[in-house]
Amino acid sequence: MLIKITAVINKQKSWYVARCLEIGVVSQGKTIEEAKENLQEAVEFYLESFGEDDMPENMGDLMLCSMETPAHA
């Protein structure tokens, strides 16, 4: 059975950091593709360890947007 997950990837210094929104698993890589592959492996390991019961049934439609807010020093 295939499980659909949502990955968010952002660059932090020289690494790409990938996060699975459904279960909070995080991984990284030197390239976007490497970060995606490492995240997939990490999610597979998580599911082998804890099972699919920890996956939410449906997160609904996701919308990502950038926002700006003042920084308070």
Backbone hydrogen bonds, N-H to C=O, Kabsch-Sander energy under -0.5 kcal/mol:
donor,donor_aa,acceptor,acceptor_aa,energy
7,A,5,I,-0.5
8,V,19,R,-2.3
10,N,17,V,-2.2
12,Q,15,W,-3.2
15,W,12,Q,-1.9
16,Y,29,G,-3.2
17,V,10,N,-3.2
17,V,15,W,-0.5
18,A,16,Y,-0.5
18,A,27,S,-2.6
19,R,8,V,-2.4
20,C,25,V,-2.9
21,L,6,T,-2.3
21,L,19,R,-0.7
24,G,20,C,-2.0
27,S,18,A,-2.5
29,G,16,Y,-1.9
35,A,31,T,-2.3
36,K,32,I,-2.5
37,E,33,E,-2.6
38,N,34,E,-2.7
39,L,35,A,-2.2
40,Q,36,K,-2.5
41,E,37,E,-2.2
42,A,38,N,-2.3
43,V,39,L,-2.8
44,E,40,Q,-2.5
45,F,41,E,-2.4
46,Y,42,A,-2.4
47,L,43,V,-2.7
48,E,44,E,-2.2
49,S,45,F,-2.2
50,F,46,Y,-3.1
51,G,47,L,-1.8
54,D,51,G,-0.9
55,M,52,E,-1.7
73,A,71,A,-0.6
